[in-house]
Amino acid sequence: MGRLIKYLFYLAILAGIGLSAYAYVGPWFGADFDAPVSEIRKPVVLNAN
């Protein structure tokens, strides 16, 4: 049981390193992390009776 927890811990560390590396290197390979920018207008009806 101890070995399983140790391997899961190592896997979590490697996943964190991989995710960080992808966040830094991803834009060089065409991954776009920018949020889409567009203005959204919706009418709001307030009932203040």
N, C-alpha and C positions, 0 to 999 in steps of 0.2 A: 504494500500500500504506500509505503514511503517513496519507493522508486517512481510510482505513478504520479504522485504529487510533485516530485522533483522534475519529472519530464514535462508535466503540464506547466510548471513554473518556467522552465527553459523555453517551452513553446510560446508562452505568453510574452516573454522577453524578446524572442526572435520576431514575433508578430508585431510588437511595438516598434522595433528597429526597422522592420520592413515597411510598415506604414509610414514612419517618419521619412525613410528614404524615398518612398514613392511620392510623398508630398513635396519633397524638394526636387526630385529628378523628373517627376511626371510632366511638367510643362515643357521640358526639352524634347519629350517624345510625343507631344501633341495632346496631352490630357489638359482640358480646360476646366479649371476649378472656379472660375468667376460665376457669380450669380447672374441670371438674366435680369437685365435692367429695362423696365418698362413702367410707365405710369398707368395706374389703374384708378379710375374714378367711378364711384358708385353713389347713387343718391341715398340719403338717409332720411327716413321719416321718423320724426320724434313726436310721440303722443304725450304732451305735458298737460293733461287735464286734471 
